[in-house]
């Protein structure tokens, strides 16, 4: 069973908030099936990471880092390009001192 994007995003935000992080939707896409980008900020370090969902050949949902930069302006530029290509994309921003992403699916390593 596949959750709608709006419910999945709400669950991600709730996990982050329960752990003491701040999370919010900065771009709302299609509620039923929009793709999701997750931007994680670590303000004390001045760094950021971006995660995009992907599907492996075996059908498993995974997360990858589509932009190698750890600078927020670079990631924001990537997000702008992604939104032009896919106007249904969601963007969730998580501000966490430990730079946790709170994703429960596998995350591909660099």
N, C-alpha and C positions, 0 to 999 in steps of 0.2 A: 504494500500500500504506500502510495506516494502522498506526502503532505502538501497542501497548497503552500505557495511561497510565503504568503502573509502569516500563516500559522508558524511555519518554520522560522521565519525572522523573529517573530514574537518570542519563541522559545529560546533562540540564541540570545536575545537581549535580556531575557529573564535570567538565564544562566550567568551572564556577565554581571548583572546587578546583584544577584545573590552572592557572588564572590567578591563584591566590593568594587567592581569596575563601573565605569559610566559607559553606556551604549545607547545609540539612537540611530534611527533611519535618517539618512541625509538625502536619499533619493528613493522615491517609491515607484516601483514598476508594476507590472501585471500581477494582480493578487493571486491568480491561479497558477501561473507557470513561468513567471519572470526569473531570469538568471540572477545570481547574487554575487556581489563583490563585497568582501569584508576588509576594511582598512583598520589596522591596529596601530594606535599611537602610543608611544612611550615618551611622554613629554619631558621627564627628567633627563633622559638621554638624548632628546631631540631627534629621535628616529621613528620611522614608521615602516609597516609592512603591508602588503596587499595580497589578499588571497582570492582566487577565482575558482569556482566549481568547474569540475571537468568529469567526464565519464571515461573510464578505462575501456579497453576492448571487451573485457568480460562483463561490462555493464555496471561495475562498481563505481559509486560516486566517490570522488576524491577531491582534494583541494590542492592547488598549486600556487606558486608565486609567479604571476605573469610578468611582473616588472622587477628587475633585479636591484633597483635603487632602494635605498632606505630613507630617501628624502621625500618629505610630504609633497612638495610642489611637483616632483616627477610623477608621483603616484596619482595626484589630482589630474595631471595631464592625461595619464593613461585612462582614468575614469571618464574624463570628458570624451575621449576618442571612443571608448566602449559604448557610451550612451548615445553617441551619434550613429553607431552601427546597430545598436539594439536599444530602442527607446523603452523597452519593457524591463530593463535591468534595474535591480535594486542595489543600493549601496548602504551598508551598515558600517558605522564608525564606532570603534571601541577604544576608549581611553583607559589604559591600564598600566600602572607603574611596573608591573612584571611582564608586560608585553604579551599577555596570554590572548589567544584567539578564541577560545571557548568552543571551537568546532569539535563535534563528536565523531565525524567521519575521518578517515585517514587523510593525513596531510603529507604530500610529497616533499621530500628533502631536496635541497638545492642540487 
